[in-house]
Amino acid sequence: MSHIHVDRKTLEAGAVYRNLLVSSTGLTPDEPTTVTTGCGIEAPYALTSVRPESVTCLPCREHAAAEHLRYADQVERLSRMTGSVVAPAEADAAAAWARDTARKFAN
């Protein structure tokens, strides 16, 4: 039985990111057939997920948790910079979501 993995580019995977690309560029990118996973292997795209409850590969879960925590820290840092276009309240909400998602991957 195969494990379900997470794409190494955890925060750039899934429908939400694809929709962002479509709305900002007007182009629809093709889904890849294979991706490099958080654990470092090449796996079919169909065997990956962005949902913590679906990912069964433990190294991939650890990778996704770390990526979400890194994102939370980065968003908070960037929102505090002079001239930032991200309001502190928006950054706090994004960071809270990322930390919550990281917790789900870590459990």
C-alpha positions, -999 to 999 in steps of 0.1 A, spaced: 0 0 0 13 34 -9 16 64 14 -1 97 7 26 124 6 27 161 5 43 182 -23 76 196 -12 62 231 -21 35 226 5 21 261 4 21 262 -34 1 230 -38 -36 225 -42 -67 242 -56 -64 274 -36 -30 282 -50 -40 272 -85 -70 295 -83 -48 324 -71 -26 319 -102 -56 318 -125 -71 349 -110 -39 369 -111 -25 358 -145 -56 345 -164 -37 313 -172 -45 279 -160 -14 259 -152 -13 222 -160 -13 199 -130 20 180 -128 20 142 -132 47 137 -106 61 159 -79 90 159 -54 75 152 -20 83 165 14 102 133 22 123 137 -10 109 111 -33 93 116 -67 56 105 -64 26 107 -87 7 139 -80 -24 118 -74 -7 104 -43 -3 138 -26 -27 158 -5 -27 192 12 -51 180 38 -33 170 71 -58 142 78 -50 125 44 -12 125 45 1 92 58 39 96 52 54 107 85 84 126 70 60 145 47 38 154 77 69 168 95 79 187 64 45 202 60 43 212 97 77 229 95 68 247 62 35 261 78 54 273 109 80 290 87 52 307 67 36 319 99 68 335 111 75 351 77 41 366 74 43 381 109 78 395 102 68 410 68 36 426 82 57 446 107 80 460 81 76 497 73 55 501 42 40 466 44 8 462 24 -4 435 48 -22 448 79 -12 433 112 -47 419 117 -45 401 84 -11 388 91 -22 375 126 -51 357 110 -28 341 83 -3 331 109 -29 316 132 -42 295 102 -7 284 94 1 274 130 -32 256 133 -25 237 101 10 229 113 -5 214 145 -27 192 125 2 179 104 22 174 136 -5 152 153 
